[in-house]
Amino acid sequence: MKKESFFASVKNEMKIVTWPSKQKLRKDFVTVVQSTLIFAAFFAIVDNAISFVLKLFM
């Protein structure tokens, strides 16, 4: 496949894509950031708890 035909194909596909609205994009972004922070806090708590328990046995 030639480079020109590849980029022409990409350009055509990008015209077909349905892009999210600003509100939807912002809502999804906030959800991802919140989920990441919640999981990070959860794993930090679990990590500290396991470290604490292991220190008790050493």
MOSULPE-V572957 format. One record per backbone hydrogen bond with DSSP energy under -0.5 kcal/mol. CO is the residue of the C=O (numbers start at 1). NH is the residue of the N-H. E is the energy in kcal/mol with one decimal. If there is no record, write none. Layout:
co/nh/e
CO/NH/E
CO/NH/E
This chain:
co/nh/e
2/6/-2.1
3/7/-2.3
4/8/-2.1
5/9/-2.1
6/10/-2.4
7/11/-2.4
8/12/-2.1
9/13/-2.3
10/14/-2.4
11/15/-1.1
12/16/-0.8
13/16/-0.7
13/17/-1.2
17/19/-0.8
21/25/-2.6
22/26/-2.7
23/27/-2.5
24/28/-2.5
25/29/-2.4
26/30/-2.5
27/31/-2.1
28/32/-2.3
29/33/-2.4
30/34/-2.7
31/35/-2.5
32/36/-2.3
33/37/-2.3
34/38/-2.5
35/39/-2.6
36/40/-2.5
37/41/-2.4
38/42/-2.5
39/43/-2.8
40/44/-2.1
41/45/-2.4
42/46/-2.6
43/47/-2.6
44/48/-2.4
45/49/-2.4
46/50/-2.6
47/51/-2.4
48/52/-2.4
49/53/-2.5
50/54/-2.6
51/55/-2.2
52/56/-1.3
53/57/-0.9
54/57/-0.5
55/58/-0.6
